[in-house]
Amino acid sequence: MKKLFLILLLGPVGLLADAYTTPDLFRSDITVTWLGIDYSHVTLTGNFAEFFEAGSKSTWQIRDLYFPQWNAIILEEPMKYDIRGMLRKSDIRFDIDMIAARNAQTPLEEMETYNPARFTEEDIRAFVRQYDLTGKEGIGIVIIAENLNKNALEAWYHFVAVDMSTGNVLLQQRLRGEPKGFGFRNYWANSIYRVIRNIRDYYYWEWRRQIETKGEQV
């Protein structure tokens, strides 16, 4: 059995009667919004310039060209990058503007590193607290990129569900994705696809099992 690094918020949050809890993520009547893939804290390990067909590319080109492309591919290829199927939802809202704005401001100085990042649960909560969720309702879903590692041929992400009315993290899971394919965009986009597929096929059911084990109704 794989070890799960998971936050489950099951009880009431403060005195807010309309606050969401983790089981609400699995209810069909709860609004879920896809917020995008957050690359604003990602680190790159290895020589990424070797991937490019036309010479060396700098980190600013990765940020300005590929961060938007990796987010756009979710919208452009919904059958493959199946966010609805991942969460067993017939309908999901898409609102990636806030994350896109954050990605565009990603600092480049420490992006390349020999020491891959490893985010803690508190790190993830701190990142989410920086989000501008003003006026947003329901549960937001974001994937936070931790590290793209060319040397280890892997990428690490955090799936996060957040109550957008309170900013509370309802569920967090660290996930590995294997890159594969031709071309820089497709190679690393495949690691996102693997994460989505693993949630759909395994983690979704494991999260539900943990909730039901605690006696909560879904």
N, CA, C and O of each residue as an XYZ file, in Angstrom:
872
protein
N       0.848     -1.198      0.000
C       0.000      0.000      0.000
C       0.879      1.242      0.000
O       1.788      1.360      0.822
N       0.620      2.154     -0.901
C       1.379      3.382     -0.959
C       1.077      4.234      0.270
O      -0.050      4.287      0.761
N       2.132      4.901      0.748
C       1.935      5.808      1.876
C       1.336      7.103      1.376
O       1.837      7.679      0.411
N       0.284      7.572      2.005
C      -0.411      8.771      1.586
C      -0.021      9.941      2.477
O      -0.028      9.836      3.704
N       0.321     11.066      1.834
C       0.566     12.313      2.553
C      -0.670     13.157      2.320
O      -0.763     13.856      1.310
N      -1.620     13.101      3.242
C      -2.964     13.606      2.982
C      -3.466     14.422      4.153
O      -3.299     14.041      5.312
N      -4.090     15.558      3.835
C      -4.788     16.353      4.844
C      -6.271     16.144      4.629
O      -6.759     16.336      3.515
N      -7.000     15.759      5.655
C      -8.451     15.650      5.581
C      -9.054     16.554      6.635
O      -8.814     16.374      7.829
N      -9.831     17.517      6.200
C     -10.512     18.422      7.119
C     -11.959     17.981      7.194
O     -12.737     18.220      6.270
N     -12.322     17.333      8.297
C     -13.618     16.669      8.373
C     -14.623     17.418      9.230
O     -15.829     17.278      9.025
N     -14.158     18.200     10.175
C     -15.088     18.846     11.087
C     -15.451     20.240     10.637
O     -14.954     20.720      9.618
N     -16.332     20.905     11.407
C     -16.705     22.286     11.096
C     -15.501     23.200     11.172
O     -14.572     22.943     11.938
N     -15.506     24.254     10.393
C     -14.414     25.211     10.387
C     -14.883     26.453     11.123
O     -15.722     27.198     10.618
N     -14.349     26.676     12.307
C     -14.729     27.848     13.086
C     -16.230     27.917     13.292
O     -16.872     26.920     13.620
N     -16.784     29.108     13.096
C     -18.211     29.313     13.280
C     -18.919     29.560     11.961
O     -20.061     30.021     11.944
N     -18.239     29.253     10.840
C     -18.813     29.520      9.534
C     -19.733     28.376      9.135
O     -19.273     27.277      8.825
N     -21.030     28.640      9.144
C     -22.000     27.583      8.869
C     -21.909     27.079      7.448
O     -22.238     25.924      7.178
N     -21.459     27.940      6.518
C     -21.416     27.544      5.123
C     -20.042     27.056      4.692
O     -19.806     26.856      3.500
N     -19.121     26.857      5.651
C     -17.797     26.360      5.312
C     -17.892     24.919      4.828
O     -18.753     24.154      5.263
N     -16.986     24.567      3.917
C     -16.978     23.220      3.363
C     -16.049     22.317      4.161
O     -15.129     22.783      4.833
N     -16.305     21.026      4.075
C     -15.438     20.012      4.654
C     -15.029     19.053      3.550
O     -15.586     19.096      2.452
N     -14.058     18.184      3.830
C     -13.522     17.293      2.797
C     -14.584     16.435      2.127
O     -14.542     16.301      0.905
N     -15.535     15.844      2.850
C     -16.548     15.029      2.166
C     -17.338     15.792      1.107
O     -17.860     15.184      0.172
N     -17.434     17.113      1.237
C     -18.176     17.895      0.254
C     -17.560     17.797     -1.137
O     -18.258     17.957     -2.138
N     -16.258     17.534     -1.205
C     -15.599     17.395     -2.497
C     -16.202     16.267     -3.320
O     -16.163     16.301     -4.550
N     -16.754     15.276     -2.649
C     -17.282     14.087     -3.322
C     -18.789     14.158     -3.551
O     -19.375     13.210     -4.074
N     -19.416     15.252     -3.174
C     -20.858     15.412     -3.366
C     -21.150     15.999     -4.739
O     -20.448     16.904     -5.191
N     -22.169     15.497     -5.396
C     -22.495     15.920     -6.755
C     -23.084     17.323     -6.808
O     -23.056     17.961     -7.861
N     -23.620     17.818     -5.688
C     -24.289     19.122     -5.708
C     -23.378     20.277     -5.301
O     -23.842     21.411     -5.183
N     -22.085     20.006     -5.084
C     -21.150     21.036     -4.663
C     -20.379     21.564     -5.875
O     -19.861     20.790     -6.679
N     -20.312     22.881     -5.991
C     -19.580     23.503     -7.083
C     -18.073     23.281     -6.923
O     -17.502     23.539     -5.864
N     -17.450     22.802     -7.990
C     -15.997     22.611     -8.003
C     -15.413     23.413     -9.157
O     -15.913     23.357    -10.280
N     -14.365     24.150     -8.875
C     -13.728     24.999     -9.878
C     -12.276     24.599    -10.063
O     -11.527     24.495     -9.091
N     -11.875     24.374    -11.310
C     -10.478     24.081    -11.632
C      -9.732     25.403    -11.722
O     -10.066     26.251    -12.549
N      -8.716     25.584    -10.870
C      -7.967     26.836    -10.802
C      -6.680     26.800    -11.615
O      -6.114     27.851    -11.915
N      -6.210     25.616    -11.976
C      -5.028     25.512    -12.818
C      -3.861     24.828    -12.131
O      -3.986     24.280    -11.036
N      -2.710     24.877    -12.816
C      -1.463     24.306    -12.307
C      -0.567     25.463    -11.884
O      -0.202     26.305    -12.704
N      -0.219     25.499    -10.622
C       0.562     26.589    -10.036
C       2.049     26.245    -10.122
O       2.532     25.356     -9.419
N       2.768     26.956    -10.990
C       4.204     26.752    -11.149
C       5.020     27.830    -10.434
O       6.235     27.902    -10.617
N       4.387     28.650     -9.641
C       5.073     29.817     -9.092
C       6.129     29.470     -8.050
O       6.910     30.334     -7.649
N       6.162     28.198     -7.603
C       7.177     27.770     -6.630
C       8.010     26.596     -7.148
O       8.778     26.010     -6.385
N       7.877     26.246     -8.415
C       8.514     25.045     -8.935
C      10.030     25.207     -9.019
O      10.537     26.307     -9.239
N      10.740     24.101     -8.840
C      12.178     24.063     -9.075
C      12.450     23.113    -10.237
O      11.697     22.168    -10.474
N      13.540     23.380    -10.959
C      13.963     22.575    -12.101
C      15.313     21.955    -11.772
O      16.245     22.660    -11.385
N      15.420     20.642    -11.924
C      16.658     19.938    -11.618
C      17.162     19.241    -12.873
O      16.436     18.452    -13.478
N      18.393     19.525    -13.269
C      18.959     18.942    -14.480
C      19.128     20.001    -15.558
O      18.722     21.151    -15.388
N      19.738     19.595    -16.675
C      20.002     20.509    -17.780
C      18.819     20.521    -18.735
O      18.726     19.677    -19.626
N      17.927     21.464    -18.553
C      16.716     21.525    -19.364
C      16.989     22.018    -20.782
O      16.177     21.783    -21.676
N      18.089     22.682    -21.001
C      18.384     23.192    -22.333
C      18.528     22.058    -23.346
O      18.270     22.262    -24.533
N      18.932     20.875    -22.905
C      19.142     19.764    -23.817
C      17.850     19.268    -24.449
O      17.887     18.561    -25.456
N      16.700     19.632    -23.868
C      15.434     19.166    -24.413
C      15.042     19.916    -25.681
O      14.260     19.398    -26.478
N      15.555     21.100    -25.883
C      15.041     21.960    -26.926
C      15.678     21.653    -28.264
O      16.869     21.351    -28.349
N      14.861     21.736    -29.317
C      15.309     21.398    -30.647
C      16.210     22.475    -31.227
O      17.042     22.173    -32.082
N      16.073     23.719    -30.792
C      16.770     24.845    -31.419
C      17.627     25.595    -30.410
O      17.418     26.783    -30.165
N      18.583     24.901    -29.834
C      19.517     25.575    -28.951
C      19.016     25.758    -27.539
O      17.955     25.255    -27.169
N      19.787     26.481    -26.756
C      19.514     26.651    -25.337
C      18.358     27.620    -25.101
O      18.212     28.621    -25.802
N      17.552     27.304    -24.111
C      16.450     28.172    -23.692
C      16.659     28.546    -22.230
O      17.160     27.742    -21.445
N      16.283     29.742    -21.872
C      16.473     30.213    -20.506
C      15.239     29.952    -19.667
O      14.183     29.591    -20.188
N      15.382     30.136    -18.363
C      14.257     29.904    -17.459
C      13.101     30.856    -17.750
O      11.940     30.495    -17.556
N      13.407     32.071    -18.215
C      12.297     32.990    -18.501
C      11.468     32.482    -19.673
O      10.267     32.748    -19.729
N      12.079     31.754    -20.616
C      11.317     31.188    -21.721
C      10.453     30.015    -21.248
O       9.344     29.820    -21.746
N      10.956     29.243    -20.295
C      10.143     28.173    -19.712
C       8.933     28.771    -19.002
O       7.812     28.286    -19.149
N       9.172     29.824    -18.236
C       8.077     30.472    -17.517
C       7.063     31.104    -18.472
O       5.857     30.895    -18.339
N       7.558     31.866    -19.418
C       6.658     32.673    -20.246
C       6.006     31.891    -21.373
O       4.934     32.268    -21.845
N       6.636     30.808    -21.811
C       6.080     30.019    -22.906
C       5.396     28.750    -22.429
O       4.275     28.454    -22.842
N       6.070     27.991    -21.552
C       5.577     26.650    -21.233
C       4.635     26.607    -20.040
O       3.751     25.752    -20.005
N       4.784     27.482    -19.076
C       3.794     27.510    -17.997
C       2.396     27.745    -18.571
O       1.467     27.029    -18.198
N       2.213     28.727    -19.468
C       0.881     28.893    -20.072
C       0.456     27.695    -20.916
O      -0.717     27.321    -20.906
N       1.391     27.088    -21.646
C       1.031     25.950    -22.496
C       0.608     24.747    -21.663
O      -0.335     24.046    -22.031
N       1.282     24.497    -20.559
C       0.901     23.354    -19.716
C      -0.450     23.567    -19.050
O      -1.154     22.600    -18.757
N      -0.816     24.799    -18.811
C      -2.155     25.078    -18.298
C      -3.192     25.002    -19.405
O      -4.301     24.514    -19.190
N      -2.836     25.484    -20.589
C      -3.785     25.490    -21.703
C      -4.137     24.081    -22.161
O      -5.253     23.836    -22.620
N      -3.192     23.157    -22.039
C      -3.440     21.810    -22.545
C      -4.594     21.131    -21.807
O      -5.270     20.275    -22.378
N      -4.825     21.501    -20.548
C      -5.957     20.956    -19.789
C      -7.270     21.354    -20.455
O      -8.204     20.556    -20.529
N      -7.334     22.594    -20.940
C      -8.553     23.095    -21.568
C      -8.675     22.622    -23.012
O      -9.781     22.397    -23.503
N      -7.547     22.473    -23.687
C      -7.561     22.120    -25.101
C      -7.761     20.632    -25.350
O      -8.280     20.244    -26.397
N      -7.358     19.803    -24.405
C      -7.478     18.347    -24.570
C      -8.208     17.743    -23.367
O      -7.621     16.971    -22.610
N      -9.492     18.096    -23.191
C     -10.218     17.660    -21.986
C     -10.478     16.161    -21.924
O     -10.693     15.622    -20.839
N     -10.463     15.489    -23.043
C     -10.687     14.042    -23.019
C      -9.480     13.309    -22.431
O      -9.635     12.326    -21.706
N      -8.287     13.791    -22.746
C      -7.078     13.166    -22.203
C      -6.802     13.665    -20.792
O      -6.590     12.872    -19.875
N      -6.805     14.982    -20.626
C      -6.547     15.575    -19.313
C      -7.907     15.777    -18.642
O      -8.431     16.887    -18.557
N      -8.448     14.661    -18.174
C      -9.864     14.578    -17.808
C     -10.096     14.961    -16.347
O     -10.165     14.102    -15.468
N     -10.214     16.261    -16.109
C     -10.449     16.746    -14.752
C     -11.813     16.284    -14.244
O     -11.946     15.936    -13.070
N     -12.810     16.276    -15.096
C     -14.146     15.829    -14.685
C     -14.110     14.362    -14.253
O     -14.640     14.008    -13.200
N     -13.488     13.518    -15.062
C     -13.403     12.107    -14.712
C     -12.558     11.857    -13.481
O     -12.829     10.934    -12.713
N     -11.539     12.671    -13.288
C     -10.662     12.526    -12.129
C     -11.453     12.621    -10.835
O     -11.176     11.898     -9.878
N     -12.451     13.526    -10.804
C     -13.227     13.765     -9.589
C     -14.664     13.266     -9.691
O     -15.488     13.542     -8.818
N     -14.963     12.524    -10.767
C     -16.319     11.968    -10.956
C     -17.364     13.085    -10.932
O     -18.399     12.969    -10.275
N     -17.077     14.171    -11.663
C     -17.991     15.305    -11.741
C     -18.502     15.442    -13.174
O     -17.720     15.386    -14.123
N     -19.813     15.621    -13.330
C     -20.369     15.843    -14.655
C     -20.081     17.245    -15.156
O     -20.069     17.486    -16.363
N     -19.849     18.172    -14.238
C     -19.596     19.551    -14.632
C     -18.604     20.177    -13.666
O     -18.733     20.050    -12.448
N     -17.607     20.859    -14.232
C     -16.600     21.569    -13.446
C     -16.394     22.934    -14.074
O     -16.319     23.059    -15.296
N     -16.303     23.952    -13.240
C     -15.990     25.285    -13.737
C     -14.490     25.416    -13.947
O     -13.694     24.765    -13.269
N     -14.117     26.265    -14.894
C     -12.702     26.517    -15.161
C     -12.441     28.010    -14.990
O     -13.084     28.846    -15.626
N     -11.489     28.327    -14.123
C     -11.162     29.722    -13.818
C      -9.675     29.786    -13.488
O      -9.296     29.742    -12.318
N      -8.831     29.892    -14.515
C      -7.385     29.783    -14.311
C      -6.675     31.126    -14.323
O      -5.446     31.164    -14.261
N      -7.403     32.220    -14.399
C      -6.768     33.532    -14.545
C      -5.875     33.885    -13.356
O      -4.783     34.424    -13.538
N      -6.334     33.583    -12.141
C      -5.549     33.929    -10.964
C      -4.226     33.166    -10.951
O      -3.176     33.753    -10.691
N      -4.269     31.880    -11.227
C      -3.046     31.077    -11.258
C      -2.147     31.509    -12.409
O      -0.927     31.563    -12.252
N      -2.732     31.819    -13.566
C      -1.936     32.283    -14.701
C      -1.172     33.555    -14.356
O      -0.013     33.710    -14.741
N      -1.818     34.466    -13.629
C      -1.161     35.705    -13.224
C      -0.011     35.428    -12.259
O       1.037     36.068    -12.344
N      -0.201     34.485    -11.349
C       0.861     34.120    -10.414
C       2.029     33.474    -11.154
O       3.189     33.777    -10.876
N       1.719     32.582    -12.097
C       2.779     31.915    -12.857
C       3.624     32.926    -13.626
O       4.840     32.769    -13.733
N       2.985     33.957    -14.158
C       3.696     34.962    -14.942
C       4.688     35.754    -14.096
O       5.631     36.344    -14.626
N       4.474     35.767    -12.772
C       5.352     36.508    -11.864
C       6.348     35.601    -11.146
O       7.001     36.039    -10.198
N       6.475     34.361    -11.573
C       7.376     33.416    -10.913
C       8.810     33.938    -10.911
O       9.343     34.252    -11.976
N       9.450     34.040     -9.745
C      10.855     34.485     -9.715
C      11.761     33.434    -10.339
O      11.567     32.237    -10.125
N      12.742     33.872    -11.103
C      13.579     32.947    -11.859
C      14.904     32.630    -11.168
O      15.564     31.657    -11.532
N      15.303     33.421    -10.188
C      16.652     33.333     -9.642
C      16.963     31.964     -9.032
O      18.083     31.467     -9.154
N      15.962     31.351     -8.369
C      16.211     30.091     -7.668
C      15.447     28.935     -8.304
O      15.269     27.893     -7.673
N      14.993     29.104     -9.542
C      14.211     28.049    -10.170
C      15.071     26.820    -10.469
O      14.642     25.692    -10.229
N      16.284     27.033    -10.992
C      17.188     25.924    -11.290
C      17.984     25.580    -10.030
O      18.564     26.461     -9.396
N      18.008     24.303     -9.676
C      18.668     23.898     -8.432
C      19.131     22.455     -8.509
O      18.527     21.631     -9.196
N      20.209     22.158     -7.796
C      20.661     20.774     -7.646
C      19.905     20.064     -6.527
O      19.963     18.840     -6.410
N      19.200     20.834     -5.711
C      18.471     20.289     -4.566
C      16.977     20.473     -4.786
O      16.451     21.556     -4.529
N      16.282     19.443     -5.256
C      14.845     19.573     -5.548
C      14.058     19.992     -4.322
O      14.359     19.585     -3.200
N      13.040     20.817     -4.558
C      12.162     21.235     -3.467
C      11.377     20.046     -2.938
O      11.106     19.087     -3.662
N      11.017     20.126     -1.652
C      10.131     19.131     -1.041
C       9.212     19.909     -0.115
O       9.600     20.263      0.999
N       7.981     20.179     -0.578
C       7.067     21.026      0.165
C       6.428     20.267      1.324
O       6.050     19.103      1.193
N       6.319     20.950      2.453
C       5.620     20.398      3.605
C       4.141     20.771      3.532
O       3.734     21.560      2.679
N       3.354     20.206      4.419
C       1.938     20.561      4.492
C       1.768     22.047      4.798
O       0.878     22.698      4.250
N       2.612     22.579      5.664
C       2.525     24.002      5.992
C       2.928     24.859      4.802
O       2.354     25.925      4.584
N       3.915     24.400      4.027
C       4.281     25.121      2.806
C       3.066     25.269      1.894
O       2.795     26.355      1.380
N       2.342     24.177      1.698
C       1.184     24.196      0.807
C       0.120     25.146      1.343
O      -0.462     25.917      0.580
N      -0.136     25.099      2.639
C      -1.130     26.016      3.220
C      -0.693     27.471      3.046
O      -1.519     28.346      2.786
N       0.621     27.726      3.193
C       1.128     29.086      3.024
C       0.965     29.551      1.578
O       0.619     30.707      1.335
N       1.211     28.662      0.622
C       1.027     29.025     -0.787
C      -0.435     29.382     -1.053
O      -0.729     30.371     -1.725
N      -1.341     28.573     -0.520
C      -2.769     28.790     -0.756
C      -3.228     30.096     -0.117
O      -4.104     30.774     -0.653
N      -2.645     30.451      1.019
C      -3.019     31.713      1.672
C      -2.663     32.921      0.804
O      -3.224     34.000      0.995
N      -1.757     32.756     -0.128
C      -1.370     33.853     -1.012
C      -2.359     34.045     -2.159
O      -2.289     35.051     -2.866
N      -3.270     33.106     -2.355
C      -4.205     33.189     -3.476
C      -5.254     34.275     -3.240
O      -5.733     34.457     -2.120
N      -5.597     34.979     -4.290
C      -6.693     35.937     -4.237
C      -7.971     35.207     -4.652
O      -8.227     35.008     -5.840
N      -8.758     34.816     -3.670
C      -9.989     34.065     -3.907
C     -11.225     34.942     -3.686
O     -12.330     34.435     -3.496
N     -11.028     36.244     -3.713
C     -12.128     37.178     -3.481
C     -13.260     36.941     -4.469
O     -13.047     36.903     -5.681
N     -14.470     36.781     -3.934
C     -15.646     36.591     -4.773
C     -15.848     35.192     -5.296
O     -16.841     34.930     -5.975
N     -14.933     34.282     -5.001
C     -15.058     32.906     -5.480
C     -15.777     32.062     -4.443
O     -15.588     32.251     -3.242
N     -16.599     31.135     -4.904
C     -17.381     30.281     -4.019
C     -17.161     28.818     -4.373
O     -16.720     28.484     -5.472
N     -17.474     27.969     -3.426
C     -17.361     26.533     -3.651
C     -15.962     26.030     -3.353
O     -15.202     26.656     -2.615
N     -15.637     24.896     -3.936
C     -14.347     24.250     -3.715
C     -13.474     24.453     -4.945
O     -13.891     24.174     -6.069
N     -12.268     24.937     -4.722
C     -11.310     25.125     -5.799
C     -10.300     23.989     -5.817
O      -9.890     23.487     -4.770
N      -9.904     23.589     -7.026
C      -8.910     22.531     -7.203
C      -7.701     23.123     -7.903
O      -7.829     23.752     -8.954
N      -6.529     22.921     -7.319
C      -5.291     23.394     -7.922
C      -4.248     22.299     -7.797
O      -4.224     21.567     -6.807
N      -3.389     22.187     -8.795
C      -2.222     21.319     -8.703
C      -1.003     22.215     -8.596
O      -0.735     23.011     -9.495
N      -0.265     22.091     -7.505
C       0.919     22.915     -7.259
C       2.156     22.126     -7.657
O       2.436     21.070     -7.089
N       2.894     22.640     -8.633
C       4.107     21.973     -9.105
C       5.239     22.178     -8.107
O       5.515     23.302     -7.688
N       5.884     21.091     -7.734
C       6.976     21.138     -6.762
C       8.335     21.080     -7.449
O       9.185     21.937     -7.213
N       8.546     20.070     -8.303
C       9.853     19.888     -8.935
C       9.709     19.116    -10.244
O       9.010     18.105    -10.318
N      10.386     19.617    -11.268
C      10.552     18.873    -12.518
C      12.007     18.427    -12.554
O      12.917     19.254    -12.605
N      12.220     17.114    -12.527
C      13.566     16.578    -12.340
C      13.978     15.774    -13.560
O      13.557     14.632    -13.743
N      14.812     16.392    -14.393
C      15.272     15.708    -15.599
C      16.212     14.555    -15.257
O      16.220     13.535    -15.948
N      16.998     14.709    -14.205
C      17.953     13.661    -13.842
C      17.248     12.395    -13.371
O      17.636     11.288    -13.741
N      16.210     12.562    -12.553
C      15.478     11.416    -12.003
C      14.325     10.982    -12.902
O      13.664      9.985    -12.613
N      14.073     11.715    -13.990
C      12.983     11.407    -14.929
C      11.642     11.349    -14.192
O      10.890     10.384    -14.322
N      11.360     12.389    -13.424
C      10.110     12.435    -12.674
C       9.740     13.876    -12.369
O      10.571     14.783    -12.427
N       8.476     14.056    -12.046
C       7.973     15.357    -11.598
C       7.103     15.123    -10.371
O       6.458     14.083    -10.245
N       7.092     16.105     -9.464
C       6.291     16.012     -8.244
C       5.339     17.190     -8.170
O       5.703     18.335     -8.439
N       4.106     16.874     -7.796
C       3.039     17.860     -7.702
C       2.263     17.639     -6.408
O       2.373     16.589     -5.774
N       1.477     18.642     -6.030
C       0.544     18.513     -4.913
C      -0.860     18.814     -5.417
O      -1.131     19.912     -5.904
N      -1.746     17.840     -5.300
C      -3.167     18.076     -5.541
C      -3.732     18.743     -4.301
O      -3.522     18.270     -3.184
N      -4.452     19.848     -4.497
C      -4.999     20.589     -3.363
C      -6.447     20.952     -3.647
O      -6.768     21.468     -4.718
N      -7.320     20.681     -2.686
C      -8.706     21.158     -2.706
C      -8.842     22.203     -1.613
O      -8.448     21.966     -0.471
N      -9.400     23.360     -1.957
C      -9.488     24.467     -1.015
C     -10.905     25.017     -0.975
O     -11.556     25.155     -2.011
N     -11.374     25.326      0.215
C     -12.642     26.036      0.391
C     -12.368     27.497      0.024
O     -11.681     28.208      0.756
N     -12.906     27.934     -1.104
C     -12.557     29.269     -1.604
C     -13.180     30.399     -0.792
O     -12.747     31.547     -0.897
N     -14.174     30.090      0.002
C     -14.776     31.136      0.836
C     -13.957     31.405      2.094
O     -14.042     32.493      2.663
N     -13.165     30.426      2.537
C     -12.373     30.578      3.761
C     -10.872     30.493      3.520
O     -10.089     30.959      4.347
N     -10.458     29.904      2.396
C      -9.045     29.677      2.130
C      -8.491     28.454      2.815
O      -7.286     28.206      2.751
N      -9.351     27.667      3.482
C      -8.888     26.463      4.173
C      -8.613     25.335      3.192
O      -9.416     25.067      2.299
N      -7.465     24.674      3.366
C      -7.134     23.497      2.575
C      -7.938     22.314      3.104
O      -7.846     21.968      4.282
N      -8.723     21.700      2.228
C      -9.568     20.572      2.617
C      -8.878     19.236      2.403
O      -9.088     18.286      3.157
N      -8.053     19.175      1.369
C      -7.388     17.914      1.039
C      -6.110     18.229      0.291
O      -6.081     19.099     -0.580
N      -5.054     17.512      0.641
C      -3.759     17.696     -0.015
C      -3.124     16.334     -0.243
O      -3.169     15.471      0.634
N      -2.535     16.138     -1.411
C      -1.861     14.882     -1.710
C      -0.638     15.153     -2.572
O      -0.750     15.789     -3.620
N       0.514     14.684     -2.152
C       1.731     14.782     -2.965
C       1.752     13.616     -3.948
O       1.518     12.470     -3.566
N       2.032     13.914     -5.214
C       1.906     12.918     -6.268
C       3.083     12.993     -7.237
O       3.591     14.070     -7.549
N       3.493     11.833     -7.695
C       4.573     11.732     -8.677
C       3.995     11.532    -10.071
O       3.043     10.773    -10.254
N       4.574     12.217    -11.052
C       4.194     12.019    -12.441
C       5.418     11.711    -13.275
O       6.459     12.347    -13.109
N       5.306     10.748    -14.166
C       6.434     10.366    -15.018
C       6.351     11.092    -16.357
O       5.350     10.953    -17.060
N       7.375     11.864    -16.731
C       7.357     12.531    -18.029
C       7.643     11.538    -19.150
O       8.329     10.534    -18.952
N       7.104     11.836    -20.331
C       7.277     10.914    -21.458
C       6.808     11.603    -22.727
O       5.894     12.426    -22.685
N       7.423     11.277    -23.853
C       6.948     11.797    -25.120
C       7.972     12.663    -25.825
O       9.083     12.859    -25.333
N       7.589     13.176    -26.973
C       8.468     13.971    -27.813
C       8.151     15.462    -27.655
O       6.988     15.857    -27.568
N       9.189     16.262    -27.621
C       9.022     17.702    -27.489
C       8.907     18.114    -26.039
O       8.359     17.380    -25.217
N       9.418     19.279    -25.730
C       9.475     19.738    -24.348
C       8.091     19.867    -23.728
O       7.874     19.428    -22.598
N       7.154     20.465    -24.456
C       5.813     20.646    -23.917
C       5.172     19.313    -23.586
O       4.677     19.118    -22.476
N       5.176     18.393    -24.542
C       4.494     17.116    -24.350
C       5.185     16.242    -23.315
O       4.531     15.501    -22.581
N       6.515     16.332    -23.259
C       7.271     15.497    -22.330
C       6.837     15.752    -20.893
O       6.550     14.809    -20.156
N       6.787     17.016    -20.490
C       6.413     17.330    -19.110
C       4.908     17.367    -18.909
O       4.431     17.141    -17.797
N       4.148     17.649    -19.963
C       2.687     17.580    -19.856
C       2.250     16.164    -19.535
O       1.242     15.964    -18.857
N       3.000     15.177    -20.016
C       2.631     13.797    -19.712
C       2.721     13.492    -18.225
O       1.995     12.629    -17.731
N       3.598     14.184    -17.499
C       3.662     13.968    -16.047
C       2.378     14.449    -15.379
O       1.943     13.872    -14.383
N       1.770     15.504    -15.921
C       0.485     15.975    -15.412
C      -0.604     14.954    -15.721
O      -1.444     14.657    -14.872
N      -0.585     14.422    -16.936
C      -1.548     13.389    -17.312
C      -1.475     12.194    -16.370
O      -2.506     11.662    -15.959
N      -0.264     11.772    -16.029
C      -0.109     10.622    -15.116
C      -0.686     10.927    -13.740
O      -1.288     10.053    -13.116
N      -0.512     12.139    -13.266
C      -1.076     12.530    -11.978
C      -2.600     12.479    -12.028
O      -3.230     11.929    -11.124
N      -3.189     13.040    -13.062
C      -4.646     13.023    -13.217
C      -5.166     11.597    -13.277
O      -6.168     11.271    -12.640
N      -4.495     10.753    -14.032
C      -4.920      9.356    -14.154
C      -4.795      8.607    -12.827
O      -5.669      7.814    -12.477
N      -3.713      8.857    -12.090
C      -3.537      8.173    -10.805
C      -4.597      8.589     -9.791
O      -5.054      7.769     -8.995
N      -4.986      9.854     -9.817
C      -6.079     10.295     -8.944
C      -7.366      9.595     -9.341
O      -8.090      9.081     -8.488
N      -7.651      9.576    -10.641
C      -8.884      8.943    -11.134
C      -8.952      7.468    -10.765
O     -10.001      6.984    -10.339
N      -7.852      6.755    -10.924
C      -7.880      5.298    -10.778
C      -7.615      4.817     -9.356
O      -8.045      3.725     -8.986
N      -6.911      5.617     -8.554
C      -6.527      5.120     -7.231
C      -6.862      6.077     -6.093
O      -7.603      5.728     -5.174
N      -6.313      7.282     -6.163
C      -6.409      8.165     -5.010
C      -7.836      8.608     -4.712
O      -8.199      8.753     -3.545
N      -8.649      8.824     -5.736
C     -10.039      9.215     -5.505
C     -10.714      8.216     -4.567
O     -11.382      8.599     -3.607
N     -10.531      6.946     -4.859
C     -11.176      5.906     -4.049
C     -10.528      5.784     -2.682
O     -11.215      5.497     -1.702
N      -9.220      5.995     -2.593
C      -8.539      5.945     -1.300
C      -8.981      7.101     -0.408
O      -9.157      6.920      0.796
N      -9.161      8.282     -0.984
C      -9.657      9.414     -0.205
C     -11.059      9.128      0.329
O     -11.350      9.390      1.496
N     -11.916      8.595     -0.519
C     -13.276      8.273     -0.079
C     -13.253      7.219      1.025
O     -14.009      7.311      1.992
N     -12.385      6.218      0.881
C     -12.289      5.157      1.891
C     -11.872      5.742      3.237
O     -12.414      5.367      4.276
N     -10.901      6.668      3.215
C     -10.444      7.266      4.470
C     -11.559      8.082      5.121
O     -11.726      8.062      6.341
N     -12.311      8.793      4.302
C     -13.428      9.572      4.841
C     -14.471      8.662      5.470
O     -14.934      8.916      6.582
N     -14.839      7.603      4.761
C     -15.853      6.682      5.266
C     -15.372      5.942      6.510
O     -16.171      5.613      7.387
N     -14.058      5.679      6.587
C     -13.491      5.031      7.763
C     -13.678      5.897      9.013
O     -13.833      5.388     10.124
N     -13.660      7.211      8.803
C     -13.857      8.156      9.918
C     -15.334      8.376     10.229
O     -15.677      9.180     11.096
N     -16.202      7.665      9.524
C     -17.640      7.748      9.806
C     -18.336      8.922      9.181
O     -19.469      9.228      9.550
N     -17.687      9.600      8.233
C     -18.282     10.753      7.588
C     -19.122     10.297      6.393
O     -18.801      9.298      5.749
N     -20.181     11.020      6.104
C     -21.033     10.721      4.977
C     -20.579     11.501      3.743
O     -20.254     12.685      3.824
N     -20.564     10.816      2.609
C     -20.226     11.454      1.349
C     -21.501     11.611      0.534
O     -21.460     12.130     -0.581
